[in-house]
Amino acid sequence: MIFITAKFRVKPEHADRWPEISKAFTHATRREPGCLWFDWSRSLENPNEYVLVEAFRDGDAGAAHVNSEHFKAAQQTLPPYLAETPRVINTTVDQEDWSELGEMAVK
């Protein structure tokens, strides 16, 4: 799978509204056949920072994502709300889902 984590620093005046601002993009991406997950979290240390954890089935699914109409629309509509260019880690992982964290197994 293609595993991506990105940090989005949102302008302070838009931070509380970011889930609504990114809602159409989020919902459209989650409907893509190759999307495994697309989940936002807000930083506990910086309320203006959101972390996006996303995964796509394979390289073809990742390519379909970045070539989709909703991705192209997001490239135009989301940056005005951002304080800086998002930072990203993008890698290929040889698995299809989350693994259990054995060191913290719940019994």
TIKOL-645473 format. One line per 5 residues: number of its first residue (from 1); their letters; for each residue x, y, z of N, C-alpha, C. Coordinates in steps of 0.001 Angstrom, whole numbers. Atoms other than C-alpha are relative to their C-alpha. Layout:
BEGIN
NUM	a	X/Y/Z/X/Y/Z/X/Y/Z ~ ...
This chain:
BEGIN
1	mifit	836/-1182/0/0/0/0/877/1241/0 ~ -653/-1305/-88/947/3640/-370/-486/627/1299 ~ 326/-571/-1308/1058/5165/3132/515/1426/42 ~ -340/-1424/23/1040/8943/3487/-424/649/1314 ~ 329/-841/-1144/1170/11233/6492/401/1420/-382
6	akfrv	-273/-1392/355/913/14982/5931/-428/919/1137 ~ 322/-1008/-1012/949/17956/8303/-457/1269/-704 ~ 592/-1207/562/-1271/20889/7420/-57/1057/1093 ~ 87/-1128/-933/-670/24149/9282/-989/1002/-571 ~ 1114/-827/448/-3868/26121/8956/121/1383/635
11	kpeha	8/-1350/-564/-4129/29881/9415/-892/3/1238 ~ 749/49/-1268/-5339/30488/12992/-1480/346/-129 ~ 1399/-418/130/-8542/32194/11886/-873/-1062/-685 ~ 748/1054/685/-9534/29061/9931/125/-1367/679 ~ -314/1303/-603/-8276/26302/12251/-1233/-735/522
16	drwpe	1181/679/-543/-11577/25562/13983/-940/-482/-1093 ~ 883/355/1112/-13351/25362/10622/629/-988/-987 ~ -693/854/967/-10769/23137/8882/-768/-1277/-340 ~ 757/1202/382/-12899/19958/9116/-1111/313/-1013 ~ 1046/-382/947/-15712/21766/7310/607/450/-1333
21	iskaf	-670/-489/1210/-13340/23453/4827/477/-1161/-870 ~ -560/1144/738/-11781/20117/3845/-1010/-1134/-192 ~ 1008/1064/-6/-15033/18110/4071/-277/-598/-1379 ~ 312/527/1339/-15839/17808/344/1161/-839/-531 ~ -1190/727/440/-12270/16739/-460/124/-1319/759
26	thatr	-107/1198/-832/-12250/14264/2439/-1018/-1055/-430 ~ 1049/960/357/-15566/12650/1510/211/-584/-1398 ~ -244/497/1363/-14702/12407/-2197/1163/-984/-11 ~ -1152/899/-44/-11339/10822/-1406/-378/-1329/632 ~ 408/1246/-667/-12882/8292/965/-852/-886/-896
31	repgc	823/782/928/-15208/7201/-1857/817/-615/-1134 ~ -831/581/1055/-12287/6363/-4178/157/-1504/249 ~ -94/1452/-197/-12146/2595/-4778/1330/-458/592 ~ -1307/418/-501/-8422/2430/-3947/392/621/1321 ~ -309/-641/-1284/-8584/4521/-758/-279/-976/1134
36	lwfdw	166/878/-1159/-8001/2400/2340/-462/798/1219 ~ 460/-923/-1037/-8346/5299/4793/524/1391/-290 ~ -316/-1409/202/-8166/9087/4884/-518/717/1248 ~ 422/-436/-1330/-8237/10358/8479/777/1220/492 ~ -574/-1223/-551/-7625/13796/9966/47/-78/1524
41	srsle	-109/-183/-1446/-6411/14472/13515/548/1407/242 ~ -498/-1331/-355/-5764/17776/15234/1087/-154/1049 ~ -1121/63/-933/-2479/18308/17042/-417/478/1387 ~ 244/-434/-1374/-2683/18536/20829/908/1159/393 ~ -962/-1052/-332/365/20836/20931/-240/1286/-787
46	npney	207/-1165/854/-577/23156/18065/-1412/-86/-597 ~ 1386/95/486/-4312/23733/17513/-191/461/-1442 ~ 72/-420/1406/-3542/25176/14068/548/-1061/-947 ~ -585/1052/824/-2004/21930/12838/-895/-1240/-13 ~ 740/1237/201/-3892/18971/11412/932/-1004/-663
51	vlvea	-793/1077/582/-2297/15636/10571/-962/-907/-770 ~ 783/873/858/-3697/13596/7707/741/-1319/-155 ~ -554/1337/184/-3062/9845/7707/-857/-667/-1070 ~ 742/561/1126/-4025/8257/4411/741/-1194/-577 ~ -603/1160/642/-3431/5023/2564/-820/-364/-1226
56	frdgd	619/435/1250/-4144/3763/-937/497/-1399/-320 ~ -264/1416/280/-4235/159/-2138/1363/-235/-661 ~ -1250/194/741/-1277/571/-4526/326/1292/-755 ~ -418/-1174/760/528/2988/-6822/-1043/486/-986 ~ 1067/-401/933/-2310/2950/-9340/-1095/774/723
61	agaah	1029/-702/-777/-4784/3971/-6636/504/1375/440 ~ -580/-1296/-358/-2430/6720/-5489/10/955/-1183 ~ 8/-823/1217/-2091/7985/-9061/-1411/451/-338 ~ 1397/-381/256/-5867/7920/-9499/-421/1118/938 ~ 335/-1041/-975/-6151/10024/-6342/524/1367/-440
66	vnseh	-579/-1305/347/-3751/12769/-7436/-458/507/-1365 ~ 525/-429/1297/-5318/12833/-10901/-1517/209/13 ~ 1454/-152/-103/-8911/13021/-9624/-414/1471/-68 ~ 530/-1365/62/-11093/16069/-10128/-51/636/1385 ~ 75/-587/-1343/-11564/16522/-6381/1387/357/535
71	fkaaq	-1358/-372/-402/-7780/16502/-5842/406/1306/-680 ~ -319/-1233/738/-7348/19143/-8545/-753/1188/583 ~ 773/-1080/-619/-10126/21198/-6960/617/398/1339 ~ -611/-284/-1302/-8483/20894/-3524/1309/776/-151 ~ -1234/-749/247/-5210/22162/-4991/-274/1496/-157
76	qtlpp	375/-1398/185/-7056/25390/-5758/-685/584/1240 ~ 829/-544/-1071/-9436/25725/-2812/625/-55/1393 ~ -542/134/-1357/-7404/24583/223/1186/905/329 ~ -1162/-802/-361/-4095/26529/14/-290/1393/574 ~ 240/-1311/-619/-5661/29950/798/-258/-60/1515
81	ylaet	261/155/-1432/-6548/28579/4264/1240/-432/779 ~ -1207/537/-624/-3020/27304/4956/1031/1079/301 ~ -1063/-919/-391/-198/29104/6746/1301/-311/-736 ~ -1208/425/718/2464/27143/4834/-315/-1231/-829 ~ 137/1203/816/2926/24358/2311/7/-1225/915
86	prvin	10/1211/-838/1969/21022/3906/1291/-805/-158 ~ -1165/881/2/4793/18655/4823/-500/-1438/-29 ~ 529/1340/244/4471/15010/3844/1085/-1070/97 ~ -804/1222/101/5940/11549/4265/-844/-959/-831 ~ 702/866/932/4985/9190/1440/881/-1219/-238
91	ttvdq	-810/1197/162/6159/5600/1351/-876/-1189/-394 ~ 695/1246/322/5213/2143/115/242/-978/1143 ~ -73/950/-1113/4474/-423/2824/-547/-1336/-481 ~ 410/1333/436/4202/-4165/2258/-1018/-580/977 ~ 1115/513/-780/884/-4677/4045/-1274/641/-520
96	edwse	1277/-480/519/-2813/-4014/3501/-860/681/1047 ~ 796/-582/-1069/-4030/-2759/6879/935/307/1167 ~ -776/-283/-1207/-2883/-1619/10324/430/-1313/648 ~ -458/1122/-804/-810/-4063/12362/-287/330/1457 ~ 170/-221/-1419/-1362/-4545/16073/1311/409/641
101	lgema	-1163/-408/-773/1049/-2840/18473/158/-980/1154 ~ -135/1094/-956/2095/-5981/20311/524/414/1356 ~ -576/-450/-1268/4017/-4066/22973/-1050/588/939 ~ 1091/-549/-822/701/-2648/24213/-1259/-827/-156 ~ 1138/896/214/-1521/-5673/23710/-1010/126/1121
106	vk	1100/-44/-964/-4875/-5439/25438/-450/-1428/222 ~ 355/1395/-334/-5710/-8652/27253/-1341/-58/666
